[in-house]
């Protein structure tokens, strides 16, 4: 399994081309490729088909760690 960005780079397809082929908005595709958004099952199928790879070959997890967390309670330094 490799991230979708690997397959985009390997095929040389642009985000706009991939968006058109998968019938998805280019901004959404960019967020998915950059690891900022986890696609739905139907979006995954469309993207894999557009790239010509198996759905199981692509790692669909977020690549960007969560840096900001908000909450209440002692674990956040605030009392409830």
C-alpha positions as CSV (number, residue, x, y, z in Angstrom):
1,X,0.0,0.0,0.0
2,X,1.2,3.4,-0.9
3,X,-0.4,6.9,-0.5
4,X,-2.4,8.3,-3.4
5,X,0.3,11.0,-3.9
6,X,2.7,8.2,-4.9
7,X,0.4,7.0,-7.7
8,X,-0.3,10.6,-8.9
9,X,3.4,11.2,-9.2
10,X,4.1,7.9,-10.8
11,X,1.4,8.4,-13.5
12,X,2.3,12.1,-14.0
13,X,-1.4,13.0,-13.9
14,X,-2.2,16.5,-12.6
15,X,-4.7,17.1,-9.8
16,X,-7.1,18.8,-12.3
17,X,-6.9,15.8,-14.7
18,X,-7.4,13.4,-11.9
19,X,-10.4,15.4,-10.7
20,X,-12.0,15.4,-14.1
21,X,-11.3,11.6,-14.6
22,X,-12.8,10.8,-11.2
23,X,-15.6,13.4,-11.6
24,X,-14.6,15.1,-8.4
25,X,-13.8,18.8,-7.6
26,X,-10.1,19.6,-8.1
27,X,-9.9,21.2,-4.6
28,X,-11.2,18.1,-3.0
29,X,-8.8,15.9,-5.0
30,X,-5.9,18.2,-3.9
31,X,-6.9,17.8,-0.2
32,X,-7.0,14.0,-0.6
33,X,-3.7,13.9,-2.4
34,X,-2.1,16.2,0.2
35,X,-3.4,14.0,3.0
36,X,-5.7,16.6,4.5
37,X,-8.9,14.7,3.7
38,X,-10.0,11.1,3.9
39,X,-12.2,10.3,1.0
40,X,-15.5,8.4,1.2
41,X,-15.8,4.9,-0.2
42,X,-17.3,6.1,-3.5
43,X,-14.6,8.8,-3.9
44,X,-12.0,6.1,-3.3
45,X,-13.4,3.9,-6.0
46,X,-13.5,6.8,-8.5
47,X,-9.9,7.9,-7.7
48,X,-8.5,4.3,-7.9
49,X,-10.3,3.7,-11.2
50,X,-9.0,7.0,-12.6
51,X,-5.4,6.1,-11.6
52,X,-5.8,2.5,-13.0
53,X,-4.9,0.9,-9.7
54,X,-6.7,-1.4,-7.2
55,X,-8.6,0.2,-4.4
56,X,-6.5,-2.0,-2.0
57,X,-3.2,-0.6,-3.4
58,X,-3.8,2.9,-2.0
59,X,-3.4,4.0,1.6
60,X,-6.2,6.4,2.4
61,X,-5.3,7.7,5.8
62,X,-4.6,11.3,6.7
63,X,-0.9,12.1,6.2
64,X,-1.1,15.4,8.2
65,X,-1.0,15.0,12.0
66,X,-3.5,16.8,14.2
67,X,-1.8,19.7,15.8
68,X,-4.5,21.6,17.5
69,X,-7.0,20.1,20.0
70,X,-9.6,22.0,21.9
71,X,-11.4,20.8,24.9
72,X,-12.0,21.3,28.6
73,X,-10.7,19.5,31.6
74,X,-7.5,18.9,33.4
75,X,-5.8,17.2,30.4
76,X,-6.1,20.5,28.6
77,X,-5.0,22.7,31.4
78,X,-8.5,24.1,32.0
79,X,-11.0,23.0,34.7
80,X,-14.5,22.2,33.7
